[in-house]
Amino acid sequence: MWLLAGLLPKKLRHTREVRIFHWVLAGSYFLLFYTGLHISHPGRFPFPRMRLARLGHFTGQFAFLGALFWRIHNGIKTGNYREILPGGETLAKTPAYLRYEVFLTSRAPGFPKYNPFQKFLYTLWVPLFLMLGVTGSVLYIPQKLAPLERAFGGLNRVRRLHYLFSLASFGTVAGHLYFALTSGTETLKSIFTGCKARGKK
């Protein structure tokens, strides 16, 4: 069957630029997450040195935010933000898709590219990751961002907010991985190859 799938006509799903963005974002996210865990709990999450962990965290933040801003710009420029933002059709089909996800029906409603939950996750990422960048910057240079620190209610509150945003982000990434791994082989391969066989999942 996989030989026949290779002969089927292909449909472009992810451009090269989007695939590069995806892997830069993924790599920098997991660097941020692990180094952040080491900074918060150095005894539980080993890393060669705290200084290297802080440097990795700082570098990962700039790579991540740079990729995120580029993706927003690219989405507006190409118009493919319409594939991500949930619209009226998405909201209308959400109950039917929810019934499919909780096994009340065996047939999933069709969508051009992303299901409603994926769209909600990807839309939520923008404010969530921006807040992580803001609170992380306050923690890194609190003296230079003293007005923001005061606006959040002090450094301890900023630290708690950053930690909570980090846990929330991990939950959304776990959701993204679930949908990616259960969406079918062809869809999963498209984040590497850019294309999927027409008529295949």
ROKE-444651 format. One record per residue: residue in three letters; x, y, z of N, C-alpha, C in turn. Coordinates in steps of 0.001 Angstrom, whole numbers, always signed. Each point is the difference from the previous one (the first is absolute). Layout:
<pts>
{ALA; {X; Y; Z}; {X; Y; Z}; {X; Y; Z}},
...
</pts>
This chain:
<pts>
{MET; {+816; -1209; +0}; {-816; +1209; +0}; {+852; +1263; +0}},
{TRP; {+1132; -44; +730}; {+842; +1191; +44}; {+625; +290; -1360}},
{LEU; {+208; -1063; -835}; {+501; +231; -1357}; {-1045; +716; -849}},
{LEU; {-1263; -404; +174}; {-1074; +654; -745}; {-171; +1438; +448}},
{ALA; {+159; +248; +1313}; {-121; +1369; +515}; {+1047; +898; -627}},
{GLY; {+1184; -566; -294}; {+1058; +796; -618}; {-312; +388; -1432}},
{LEU; {-940; -741; -648}; {-366; +305; -1377}; {-1176; +964; -106}},
{LEU; {-675; +249; +1120}; {-1154; +900; -20}; {+449; +1442; -209}},
{PRO; {-849; +836; -639}; {+359; +1415; -160}; {+149; +689; +1355}},
{LYS; {+959; +919; +76}; {+310; +653; +1260}; {-656; +1380; +83}},
{LYS; {-304; +389; +1219}; {-554; +1321; +265}; {+913; +716; +988}},
{LEU; {+386; +1240; -330}; {+848; +770; +900}; {-786; +359; +1254}},
{ARG; {+552; -351; +1138}; {-662; +286; +1274}; {+761; +1046; +809}},
{HIS; {+1341; -94; -19}; {+839; +949; +740}; {+1133; +472; -902}},
{THR; {+138; +1302; -187}; {+1108; +522; -798}; {+1325; -229; +733}},
{ARG; {+1100; +149; -727}; {+1320; -172; +613}; {+201; +986; +1143}},
{GLU; {-451; +1250; -189}; {+166; +1014; +1038}; {-754; -394; +1272}},
{VAL; {-1201; -503; -157}; {-797; -403; +1158}; {+629; -1190; +702}},
{ARG; {+564; -938; -770}; {+645; -1155; +623}; {+1237; +417; +775}},
{ILE; {+782; +929; -545}; {+1177; +506; +730}; {-442; +681; +1286}},
{PHE; {-1034; +841; -104}; {-536; +680; +1183}; {-411; -1023; +1051}},
{HIS; {-705; -1048; -427}; {-497; -998; +935}; {+1133; -632; +788}},
{TRP; {+1082; -391; -684}; {+1074; -704; +699}; {+872; +928; +828}},
{VAL; {+148; +1261; -433}; {+694; +978; +854}; {-815; +233; +1265}},
{LEU; {-1307; +148; -164}; {-871; +229; +1148}; {+6; -1209; +936}},
{ALA; {-74; -1195; -570}; {-21; -1211; +827}; {+1308; -160; +767}},
{GLY; {+1136; +162; -683}; {+1288; -158; +674}; {+209; +1032; +1091}},
{SER; {-312; +1253; -292}; {+197; +1055; +995}; {-977; -165; +1159}},
{TYR; {-1216; -505; -275}; {-960; -197; +1090}; {+519; -1034; +1000}},
{PHE; {+461; -1137; -496}; {+444; -1032; +923}; {+1299; +398; +704}},
{LEU; {+846; +805; -648}; {+1165; +558; +686}; {-454; +916; +1130}},
{LEU; {-970; +854; -284}; {-533; +901; +1023}; {-625; -775; +1151}},
{PHE; {-792; -1015; -341}; {-721; -720; +1038}; {+963; -731; +931}},
{TYR; {+991; -681; -586}; {+900; -781; +864}; {+930; +904; +804}},
{THR; {+575; +1002; -636}; {+877; +900; +754}; {-791; +751; +1063}},
{GLY; {-1269; +319; -292}; {-836; +654; +1013}; {-242; -905; +1194}},
{LEU; {-217; -1289; -257}; {-162; -946; +1103}; {+1284; -88; +830}},
{HIS; {+1163; +14; -679}; {+1260; -52; +738}; {+192; +1252; +842}},
{ILE; {-324; +1152; -557}; {+149; +1252; +760}; {-899; -2; +1237}},
{SER; {-1217; -557; -145}; {-932; -43; +1131}; {+316; -1136; +973}},
{HIS; {+413; -1154; -533}; {+264; -1176; +845}; {+1305; -656; -440}},
{PRO; {+1137; +625; +291}; {+1285; -530; -497}; {+324; -1402; +474}},
{GLY; {-514; -400; +1158}; {+296; -1336; +504}; {-742; -1098; -725}},
{ARG; {-1151; +318; -585}; {-832; -1019; -643}; {+270; -126; -1497}},
{PHE; {+435; +1085; -619}; {+201; +7; -1453}; {+1443; +404; -291}},
{PRO; {+884; -993; -175}; {+1438; +286; -120}; {+359; +773; -1264}},
{PHE; {+1002; +840; +148}; {+563; +779; -1104}; {+1439; +299; +401}},
{PRO; {+936; +82; -965}; {+1410; +153; +375}; {+259; +1152; +982}},
{ARG; {-504; +1180; -307}; {+218; +1154; +874}; {-1210; +923; -50}},
{MET; {-243; +682; +1115}; {-1108; +946; +37}; {+222; +1135; -998}},
{ARG; {+1234; +418; -148}; {+289; +1093; -941}; {-361; -416; -1430}},
{LEU; {+322; -1245; -361}; {-344; -491; -1337}; {-1512; -130; -162}},
{ALA; {-669; -405; +1062}; {-1454; -117; -58}; {-641; +1368; -223}},
{ARG; {+491; +1008; +708}; {-543; +1352; -168}; {+296; +527; -1403}},
{LEU; {+1204; -282; -498}; {+351; +423; -1351}; {-884; -711; -1033}},
{GLY; {-196; -1314; +193}; {-869; -747; -907}; {-1427; +501; +44}},
{HIS; {-468; +336; +1187}; {-1360; +509; +153}; {-149; +1351; -706}},
{PHE; {+981; +848; +174}; {-22; +1330; -617}; {+51; -114; -1534}},
{THR; {+889; -877; -493}; {+124; -204; -1443}; {-1275; -608; -580}},
{GLY; {-540; -992; +706}; {-1229; -631; -453}; {-1156; +969; -68}},
{GLN; {-51; +944; +942}; {-1084; +984; +4}; {+36; +864; -1255}},
{PHE; {+1199; +469; -372}; {+103; +852; -1186}; {-296; -793; -1277}},
{ALA; {+468; -1244; -60}; {-289; -832; -1178}; {-1496; -271; -99}},
{PHE; {-610; -297; +1132}; {-1422; -315; +16}; {-845; +1207; -387}},
{LEU; {+246; +1137; +639}; {-794; +1183; -298}; {+251; +496; -1421}},
{GLY; {+1249; -137; -467}; {+291; +387; -1381}; {-784; -843; -985}},
{ALA; {-40; -1317; +234}; {-763; -898; -875}; {-1494; +293; +85}},
{LEU; {-481; +306; +1210}; {-1427; +284; +176}; {-408; +1266; -750}},
{PHE; {+793; +1062; +138}; {-316; +1252; -696}; {+100; -187; -1515}},
{TRP; {+979; -788; -437}; {+115; -267; -1440}; {-1234; -736; -496}},
{ARG; {-487; -974; +802}; {-1165; -786; -430}; {-1250; +879; -77}},
{ILE; {-150; +912; +943}; {-1139; +919; -53}; {+87; +859; -1257}},
{HIS; {+1194; +525; -274}; {+209; +820; -1199}; {-284; -814; -1266}},
{ASN; {+514; -1226; -44}; {-204; -853; -1164}; {-1476; -343; -192}},
{GLY; {-697; -256; +1112}; {-1415; -321; -87}; {-824; +1153; -545}},
{ILE; {+357; +1225; +401}; {-710; +1175; -505}; {+355; +249; -1463}},
{LYS; {+1288; -140; -323}; {+469; +266; -1358}; {-609; -972; -1010}},
{THR; {-26; -1274; +331}; {-505; -1016; -928}; {-1499; -225; +122}},
{GLY; {-580; +470; +1079}; {-1429; -199; +217}; {-356; -1338; +606}},
{ASN; {+1020; -821; +332}; {-354; -1320; +525}; {-382; +26; +1479}},
{TYR; {-43; +1204; +591}; {-541; +107; +1358}; {-1467; -448; +7}},
{ARG; {-646; +65; -1153}; {-1401; -432; -88}; {-134; -1500; +239}},
{GLU; {+1085; -757; -228}; {-26; -1439; +266}; {+72; -295; +1491}},
{ILE; {+439; +996; +788}; {+264; -215; +1417}; {-1072; +616; +890}},
{LEU; {-383; +1246; -264}; {-969; +668; +855}; {-1364; -677; -109}},
{PRO; {-620; -337; +1132}; {-1326; -628; -58}; {-1063; +994; -445}},
{GLY; {-763; -344; -1012}; {-1069; +851; -501}; {-1366; -595; +289}},
{GLY; {-1011; +508; -685}; {-1361; -449; +242}; {-211; -1462; -322}},
{GLU; {+592; -474; -1103}; {-153; -1413; -370}; {+645; -905; +1034}},
{THR; {+1174; +424; +485}; {+686; -793; +1029}; {-856; -126; +1248}},
{LEU; {-551; +1127; +451}; {-824; -17; +1207}; {-1251; -863; -204}},
{ALA; {-568; +73; -1201}; {-1210; -781; -271}; {+275; -1503; +30}},
{LYS; {+1191; -410; -440}; {+330; -1424; -58}; {+658; -523; +1274}},
{THR; {+299; +896; +943}; {+682; -427; +1224}; {-789; -1040; +782}},
{PRO; {-1330; +163; +220}; {-737; -1043; +740}; {+78; -1371; -666}},
{ALA; {-101; -20; -1334}; {+82; -1286; -703}; {+1387; -611; +161}},
{TYR; {+1041; +836; -50}; {+1352; -537; +166}; {+224; -474; +1438}},
{LEU; {-568; +706; +966}; {+120; -424; +1392}; {-655; -1366; +198}},
{ARG; {-1157; -225; -629}; {-649; -1319; +104}; {+896; -1085; -578}},
{TYR; {+716; +326; -1075}; {+929; -973; -587}; {+1152; -299; +959}},
{GLU; {+546; +1031; +639}; {+1150; -185; +887}; {-344; -795; +1252}},
{VAL; {-1256; +75; +451}; {-393; -761; +1198}; {-724; -1302; -388}},
{PHE; {+171; -429; -1263}; {-465; -1308; -487}; {-1527; -151; -5}},
{LEU; {-713; +1119; -165}; {-1451; -81; -130}; {-410; -218; -1451}},
{THR; {+935; +227; -909}; {-242; -281; -1413}; {+1318; -458; -617}},
{SER; {-96; -805; -1029}; {+1216; -538; -624}; {+458; +836; -1191}},
{ARG; {-754; +1028; -342}; {+330; +787; -1185}; {+351; +1426; +402}},
{ALA; {+1203; +427; -383}; {+434; +1359; +313}; {-442; +950; -1105}},
{PRO; {-475; +1198; +359}; {-332; +978; -1045}; {+1263; +429; -734}},
{GLY; {-131; +269; -1275}; {+1164; +355; -801}; {+417; +1457; +185}},
{PHE; {+1308; +232; -57}; {+557; +1349; +87}; {+1097; +137; -1038}},
{PRO; {+165; +1189; -562}; {+1026; +186; -1038}; {+1411; -354; +467}},
{LYS; {+345; +373; +1244}; {+1361; -259; +462}; {+61; -365; +1480}},
{TYR; {-503; +885; +871}; {+85; -228; +1442}; {-1392; -173; +603}},
{ASN; {-89; -880; +1012}; {-1275; -157; +695}; {-201; +1155; +988}},
{PRO; {-1209; +158; +574}; {-255; +1146; +877}; {+950; +90; +1185}},
{PHE; {+313; -1125; +643}; {+859; +42; +1166}; {+1407; +462; -367}},
{GLN; {+489; -422; -1149}; {+1303; +477; -464}; {-23; +1509; -215}},
{LYS; {-1061; +500; -607}; {-98; +1438; -237}; {-43; +778; +1307}},
{PHE; {-749; -509; +979}; {-64; +680; +1293}; {+1370; +7; +668}},
{LEU; {+711; -1127; -75}; {+1334; -95; +595}; {+962; +988; -652}},
{TYR; {+38; +8; -1337}; {+953; +842; -702}; {-309; +1486; +204}},
{THR; {-1286; +339; +107}; {-363; +1391; +258}; {+376; +401; +1421}},
{LEU; {-183; -912; +944}; {+349; +267; +1394}; {+1498; +183; +175}},
{TRP; {+805; -665; -843}; {+1449; +95; +145}; {+526; +1427; -78}},
{VAL; {-596; +827; -846}; {+549; +1351; -189}; {-11; +791; +1307}},
{PRO; {-1154; +220; +672}; {+63; +741; +1263}; {+752; -744; +1097}},
{LEU; {-111; -1338; +18}; {+673; -772; +1040}; {+1509; +120; -106}},
{PHE; {+545; -171; -1197}; {+1449; +72; -170}; {+522; +1432; +154}},
{LEU; {-816; +974; -398}; {+415; +1384; +201}; {+84; +335; +1490}},
{MET; {-947; -505; +776}; {+41; +232; +1447}; {+1188; -718; +627}},
{LEU; {+342; -1160; -521}; {+1210; -681; +484}; {+1239; +839; -292}},
{GLY; {+38; +606; -1191}; {+1134; +857; -346}; {+82; +1232; +875}},
{VAL; {-1137; +593; +296}; {-17; +1207; +832}; {+423; -324; +1433}},
{THR; {-625; -1007; +599}; {+345; -343; +1383}; {+1426; -528; +101}},
{GLY; {+444; -744; -1015}; {+1387; -478; +15}; {+994; +1138; -98}},
{SER; {-315; +1016; -794}; {+887; +1162; -117}; {+80; +763; +1313}},
{VAL; {-1129; +122; +691}; {-5; +679; +1300}; {+870; -753; +991}},
{LEU; {-68; -1327; -26}; {+835; -799; +904}; {+1478; +116; -349}},
{TYR; {+308; +151; -1285}; {+1401; +34; -428}; {+638; +1356; +279}},
{ILE; {-726; +1079; -250}; {+542; +1344; +235}; {-1012; +833; +792}},
{PRO; {-226; -357; +1284}; {-1035; +699; +779}; {+297; +1487; +222}},
{GLN; {+1291; +368; +84}; {+328; +1408; +240}; {-425; +868; -1189}},
{LYS; {+258; -496; -1207}; {-327; +790; -1194}; {-1501; -14; -304}},
{LEU; {-687; -992; +509}; {-1443; -101; -248}; {-781; +167; +1304}},
{ALA; {+508; +890; +853}; {-631; +220; +1311}; {-1459; +433; -107}},
{PRO; {-385; +863; -968}; {-1426; +359; -107}; {-898; -1220; -263}},
{LEU; {+472; -908; -847}; {-780; -1214; -261}; {-64; -891; +1233}},
{GLU; {+1117; -78; +715}; {+16; -808; +1220}; {-1029; +513; +994}},
{ARG; {-50; +1315; +165}; {-975; +589; +928}; {-1430; -219; -499}},
{ALA; {-195; +91; -1320}; {-1337; -191; -564}; {-519; -1417; +262}},
{PHE; {+897; -981; +22}; {-389; -1380; +265}; {-161; -290; +1489}},
{GLY; {+476; +926; +843}; {-150; -200; +1436}; {+1225; -521; +703}},
{GLY; {+1185; +157; -609}; {+1229; -431; +643}; {+627; -1205; -669}},
{LEU; {+1260; -229; +318}; {+771; -1038; -677}; {-521; -1401; +319}},
{ASN; {-428; -221; +1236}; {-507; -1332; +341}; {-1255; -341; -784}},
{ARG; {-874; +989; -185}; {-1204; -255; -784}; {+344; -243; -1470}},
{VAL; {+987; +734; -505}; {+441; -231; -1380}; {+524; -1414; -150}},
{ARG; {+763; -451; +972}; {+558; -1354; -44}; {-1112; -1050; +6}},
{ARG; {-1000; +213; +835}; {-1121; -958; +45}; {-773; -1; -1322}},
{LEU; {-247; +1199; -533}; {-712; +91; -1273}; {+779; -689; -1115}},
{HIS; {+1309; +223; -34}; {+830; -625; -1031}; {-61; -1517; +120}},
{TYR; {+32; -494; +1212}; {-61; -1444; +222}; {-1351; -563; -442}},
{LEU; {-1090; +710; +332}; {-1334; -454; -392}; {-181; +49; -1511}},
{PHE; {+497; +1060; -640}; {-69; +88; -1459}; {+793; -1139; -639}},
{SER; {+1131; -351; +609}; {+825; -1097; -527}; {-752; -1322; +63}},
{LEU; {-662; -259; +1130}; {-775; -1234; +123}; {-1161; -21; -989}},
{ALA; {-649; +1155; -177}; {-1094; +83; -971}; {+504; -268; -1413}},
{SER; {+1175; +547; -308}; {+561; -214; -1338}; {+317; -1468; -221}},
{PHE; {+498; -671; +1039}; {+305; -1424; -143}; {-1274; -793; -267}},
{GLY; {-1099; +384; +650}; {-1270; -665; -252}; {-460; +175; -1435}},
{THR; {+162; +1208; -547}; {-416; +237; -1387}; {+905; -733; -979}},
{VAL; {+1285; -78; +298}; {+917; -733; -870}; {-322; -1501; +33}},
{ALA; {-355; -506; +1183}; {-413; -1405; +100}; {-1240; -248; -864}},
{GLY; {-934; +959; +12}; {-1180; -118; -851}; {+368; +16; -1472}},
{HIS; {+941; +870; -364}; {+464; +57; -1387}; {+609; -1332; -425}},
{LEU; {+824; -593; +856}; {+622; -1282; -320}; {-1049; -1102; -148}},
{TYR; {-1012; +29; +851}; {-1070; -1001; -99}; {-669; +77; -1366}},
{PHE; {-401; +1193; -418}; {-692; +128; -1282}; {+934; -314; -1168}},
{ALA; {+1281; +369; +135}; {+946; -292; -1077}; {+210; -1503; -167}},
{LEU; {+95; -712; +1121}; {+291; -1433; -51}; {-1225; -847; -326}},
{THR; {-1197; +577; +108}; {-1216; -770; -286}; {-695; +469; -1282}},
{SER; {+653; +855; -765}; {-646; +563; -1191}; {+268; -809; -1265}},
{GLY; {+780; -1063; +95}; {+283; -828; -1162}; {+1447; +123; -445}},
{THR; {+497; -1065; -619}; {+1411; -51; -389}; {+367; +1076; -1004}},
{GLU; {-825; +187; -1010}; {+318; +988; -1041}; {+24; +1415; +561}},
{THR; {-948; +308; +858}; {-32; +1330; +620}; {+1227; +205; +874}},
{LEU; {+375; -1025; +742}; {+1175; +99; +860}; {+1271; +186; -823}},
{LYS; {+133; -740; -1096}; {+1207; +113; -831}; {+116; +1371; -659}},
{SER; {-1131; +681; -180}; {+29; +1267; -743}; {+795; +1086; +709}},
{ILE; {+180; -113; +1324}; {+791; +1020; +691}; {+1492; -182; -297}},
{PHE; {+362; -1166; -549}; {+1378; -248; -439}; {+144; +223; -1509}},
{THR; {-981; -501; -755}; {+113; +59; -1469}; {-714; +1193; -611}},
{GLY; {-983; +531; +703}; {-781; +1117; -514}; {-1262; -418; -708}},
{CYS; {-69; -1261; -472}; {-1129; -456; -814}; {-658; -1224; +618}},
{LYS; {-1228; -237; -388}; {-693; -1234; +359}; {-728; -521; -1226}},
{ALA; {-178; -1304; -70}; {-716; -607; -1120}; {-1465; +376; +66}},
{ARG; {-551; +387; -1118}; {-1426; +349; -58}; {-855; -1222; +313}},
{GLY; {-1017; +239; +805}; {-916; -1081; +351}; {+502; -910; +1101}},
{LYS; {+1180; +319; +597}; {+540; -830; +1074}; {+77; +831; +1268}},
{LYS; {-122; -692; +1150}; {+106; +682; +1291}; {+1459; +43; +445}},
</pts>
